[in-house]
Amino acid sequence: MSYRKTLTVLWALLTAGTLGAAELEGSIESVNLDRKSFVVEGITFFVTETTEFAGGLEGFIDLVRGLEVEVDFEFENGRHVATAIEPGD
């Protein structure tokens, strides 16, 4: 992981812990259909019924390995919960 990406991940984690919400952009590394989760920059994000999809993404089924995404999330009960997901740049 590059220095810039490491700082981005650390900032996202710190922001989520202190402010309740943050965002992270990166490539989806893996998807777990059973747990409705996916991994970006080594962080597992969970999708819920209230997760919003934008930019042509219609739902969890659109999340595939290699897709660049921007994830808005909150840290709840020890988990990173995606509040909104859209294609990244």
Summary of the structure (lengths in Angstrom):
residues: 89
radius of gyration: 12.0
end to end distance: 18.3
largest distance: 34.2
contacts: 246
relative contact order: 0.24
helix: 22%
strand: 51%
